[in-house]
């Protein structure tokens, strides 16, 4: 118990290059540490034999990593890195960065929905950051992601036409709309007709 009528500090100081730590232990349980590695101003939380959380001198927080690259960086190579929970263990949404660098969103609801809610107009923008030849498309899969049944989007390699195709918008294209509003079903749009069906 430390008490002071004014500002009070508890200081744990080591020699330069050595760690400074606060150790906590309850009975026979494994010790826990709050510690500062030598020659850094970082703060680490060490629990059950491993570093569990790391606050670096830039204000970045790492969970299961000692090298956070963002304000919050969570490392897990096998499980979803983040869970948003409504009811513990039964109603939640998992977010996972995959080994390919993709984002997976997995709701616990077997008929899950992803909703975008706005006080006024709402929109979803699919954007390619590549200024070169890159499509922007949305794919639909019904076999657990093994294949894409249909895709729709903008074909940057074909004058930014809107297309619906199988697997990708450029594969077995079923419908095309050009920038003039001409529509081709089973064929490319014909500038003579508003709708061309083959």
MILO-32180 format. One record per residue (C-alpha): residue in three letters; x, y, z negated. Coordinates in steps of 0.25 Angstrom, whole numbers, plus 5000, padded with zeros to 4 digits. Example, Ala and Ser with C-alpha at 12.3 -4.5 7.8 and 13.67 -1.06 7.14 Angstrom:
BEGIN
ala504949824969/ser505549964971/
//
This chain:
BEGIN
unk500050005000/unk500650135004/unk499950265001/unk500250415002/unk499550545001/unk500150585015/unk500650515027/unk501250385024/unk502150295033/unk502750155031/unk504050145039/unk504650015044/unk506050045050/unk507149965056/unk508449995061/unk508550035076/unk508349915085/unk507649825075/unk506149805073/unk505349865063/unk504149775058/unk502949765049/unk502649615045/unk501349565041/unk501049425035/unk499849355029/unk500149225021/unk500649115031/unk500149185043/unk501149235054/unk501749375052/unk501349495060/unk502249605063/unk502049755067/unk503449785073/unk504249885081/unk505349815089/unk506749875088/unk507049995097/unk505650015101/unk504450095096/unk503449985100/unk502549925090/unk502249775090/unk501249675083/unk501849545081/unk500849435077/unk500949285076/unk502349275081/unk502249365093/unk502049515097/unk500549535099/unk500449685102/unk501449795106/unk501349945106/unk502450005114/unk502950145113/unk502150195125/unk500850155118/unk500550025126/unk500049915118/unk500349765122/unk499649645118/unk500449515119/unk501549605127/unk502649685122/unk502749765135/unk501349835137/unk501249915150/unk499949985147/unk499250045135/unk498649905133/unk499349785139/unk498849645135/unk499649515140/unk499049385141/unk499449285153/unk498349185151/unk497149245144/unk496349375147/unk497149495141/unk495949565136/unk494549535131/unk493349625129/unk492449565119/unk490949595116/unk490749465107/unk491949395102/unk492149265110/unk490949265118/unk490749405126/unk491949465132/unk492749505144/unk494149455147/unk495149535156/unk496349465161/unk497549505169/unk497849385178/unk499249335182/unk498949395196/unk498749535190/unk497249525192/unk496149565182/unk495049465177/unk493849505170/unk493149385163/unk491849405155/unk491349305145/unk490049305152/unk489949195162/unk489149285171/unk490049405168/unk489949545174/unk490849665175/unk490149795174/unk490549935178/unk489650035170/unk489650185173/unk488750295168/unk488550335182/unk489050275195/unk489850145194/unk490850095204/unk491949985206/unk493150025214/unk494049915220/unk495349985224/unk496649945230/unk497850025225/unk498649985237/unk498650105247/unk498949995259/unk498149885264/unk497349835252/unk495849795251/unk494949825240/unk493949705238/unk493049625229/unk493049475229/unk491949375224/unk492349235219/unk491449125214/unk492449015211/unk493249075200/unk494049155208/unk494649045217/unk494149115229/unk493449245234/unk492149215241/unk491949355246/unk492649495245/unk492149635248/unk492949755250/unk493749855258/unk494749795269/unk495849895269/unk496549825280/unk495349845289/unk495049995288/unk494449985274/unk493149905279/unk492249845268/unk492149695270/unk491549575264/unk492349445266/unk492749315260/unk493949295251/unk494449435255/unk493749545263/unk494649515275/unk494349365275/unk493149325283/unk492549465282/unk491049455282/unk490649605282/unk491349725285/unk490949875284/unk491849975291/unk492050125287/unk490950165297/unk489950075290/unk489849975301/unk489649835296/unk490149705301/unk489649565296/unk490449455301/unk491249555310/unk491949685310/unk491049805310/unk490649855324/unk490750005325/unk489550005335/unk488549935325/unk488249965310/unk488149815308/unk488849705316/unk488449565312/unk489149445318/
//
